[in-house]
Amino acid sequence: MSAPSTSAAPFLTTWFGILDSDDADRILDLISDDFSFSILFSTGGDTGTDFHGGRAALEGYLAQRTVGVRTHHLLTASTVGLDELYLGEVRRSGTPEATFVASARLDDQGRVRRLLIGRSPAVLFT
């Protein structure tokens, strides 16, 4: 199996690359004025956390993250118009920990208006 094409979802590929960097706050430069998001985050079992809101909530989400622990890896992606879909894997020290799916709707300037991400360790695609 060949490596997935990063050109299939260029915005989300950039987003997760920045998120995995030492300067993840740079993603705040990529959001529109009317940005809203939800990240449904499960670590397993029957519980999960829904981080959601606008810019202030995203700043809160970024502040609570542990930098350098997890990395995001593309499995497959697609783009239709201003919408991108991204199936990925979260790895901890190179070991698969969870699968996630992300969807983004961009504005005419290429910034993200809507972002929905779901993450679960219950199903791994690799």
Buried (B, 14 or more C-beta within 10 A) or exposed (E): EEEBEEEBBBBBBBBBBBBBEEEBBEBEEBBBEEBBBBBBBBEEEEEBEEBBBEBEBBEEBBEEEEEEEBBBBBBEBEBEEBEBBBBBBBBEEEEBBBBBBBBBBBBEEEBBBBBBBBBBBEEEEE
